[in-house]
């Protein structure tokens, strides 16, 4: 039982693929994730394509950002106002934004969060997992700055906000490399399904990593056998 919570175990009987999340990813990253799922059709349930965010991801992402900023400022705002620490680029701008979020803005964002939570949880009932790219692209250069950095961060948050909004467990598998860099596929499980996801990670780990040449796309190891999900 993880973190003294209530484990809800069940066999994985349904796999949904968030098509709109894959559409957010660079082609080579999306291909690696989809190819990984395609290669394991005898291990995983038959994939069903769905639209995870019918209204788009940006409303969810922005609500997540506003609520997060409000909570961060409530926690650290007093210290920052008193001590005036020297914050690095990116962090400084986000803290400045956090200081401006009003209670009304946070309350409005929380309503969107509550709606998103209910919707996402309805997509992932017991026995169902959702597949999506962990990130829309490979990691950016270490010296990325300014608008380019913010644009990358917004793209990432469109995908990474879902599990956090819904309060659901998520794991990422290093399914291969794109342009010589790691790329991941994420699986989101149902509430209380943390341990099932971890067991699934152990099962699928043998097919992850860097091996072989896949022309025009990337590098990934293909399975030579297909064990059963227990």
Secondary structure, 3 states (H helix, E strand, C coil): CHHHCCCCCCCCCEEEEEHHHHHCCCHHHHHHHHHHHHHCCCCCCCEEEECCCCCCCHHHHHHHHHHHHHHHHHHHHHHHHHHCCCCCCCHHHHHHHHHHCCHHHHHHHHHHHHHHHHHHHHHCCCCEEEEEECCCCCCCCCCCCHHHHHHHHHHHHHHHHHHHHHCCCEEEEEEEEECCEEEEEEEECCCCCHHHHHHHHHHHHHHCCCCCCECCCEECCCCCCCCCCC
